[in-house]
Amino acid sequence: MTLEGLADLWFLPVNVLITCVIGSILGWILVIVTKPPRHLWGLVISCTSAANLGNMLLIILPALCKEKNNPFGEVASTCSANGKAYASLSLAIQIIYIWSVLYFLLRMYANNEVKESNSNNSIIVAANGCTRDVLHDPVGLPQIQNDGNQKVSTTVKFKQLFMKIMRSESLRKIFAPATIAAIVGFLIGIATPIRKTFIGDSAPLHVIYSAAELIGNAGIPSVTLIVGANILKGLSGSGVRPSVIIGILIIRNIFLPVSGIGVIKAAKHLSLVDENSFYLFTLLIQYAIPPAMNIGTISQMLGSGESEFSMIMLWNYILAIFTLTFWIGFYMWLVI
């Protein structure tokens, strides 16, 4: 994807963020109404906010393009290439959003669960008479050093602050491997000299691009298998209430797809998007995709909400067999 092509698709990443904002608002309303355990609030909002845009779009869009009677009126090869570009851009924006916003949301509520557990443990320890005298704990008191009124230079302070930021866990999580891959992909696509080095039959480093494409094609079914493995865990049950699951299903399969029609209709009315039917279909289908798999990855990392997420995924993907089929057909009828 070139810089010119990215400029033409400027509304696509904006649309991804709009889906996330609408989903977050609806998820927040859901947790207020259903009142799930507080440590699951972040999980519920994340499931209504982020969709599995990468894997699902990479399967759906090229498959539609390869049909004999392509409904979008484009050549199969051109349509498939555009579909991969739309899916890749959607995935890149979604990945950055998940690891820069939803990760901290999930961690915040997971930490609340840990704090409550530690608080309960502290009460038990105190009841057993195992508390320590803070006055005799050298770690509990600040270490005061009388080094005079020595002033630290601004450069040293800035250097210390910079190193503290670079070593922070939050920054490392934002720049997860998926985020770095998205940024590198943008740089290769936007910078013409770099793109010509990797992409094209006569490119000197074309072998690297071919190898990456080969691994990427194999990664799609691999990720699909991981989806199945996570759904399988949901069969064992979890502590999440049926009202929460039903609320997520209604938001993801009814409210979001319907709101997407309003958003895209408004964007067309304001001339923010082209009349390209395939492009409009891609914008619409972003609202009807089931929850993102990365939410489960983060839940496993934090050790909170893993079984609950599996149960939510199980019912979402079972229902998506019917709802996603309906919305794909309806959206195609709407844009063609």
Buried (B, 14 or more C-beta within 10 A) or exposed (E): BEEEEBEEBEBBBBBBBBBBEBBBBBBBBBBEEBEBBEBBBBBBBBBBBBBBBBBBBBBBBBEBBEEEEBBBEBEEEEBBBBBBBBBBBBBBBBBBBBBBBBBBBBBEBBBBBBEEEEEEEEEEEEEEEEEEEEEEEEEEEEEEEEEEEEEEEEEEEEEEEEEEEEEEEEEEBBEBEBBEBBBEBBEBBBEEEBBEBBBEEEBEEBEEBEEBEEEEEEEBEEBBEBBEEBBEBBEEEBEBBEEBBEBBBBBBBEBBBEBBBEBBEEBBEEEEBEEBBBBBBBBBBBBBBBBBBBBBBBBEBBEBBBBBBBBBBBBBBEBBEEBBEEBBEBBBEBBE
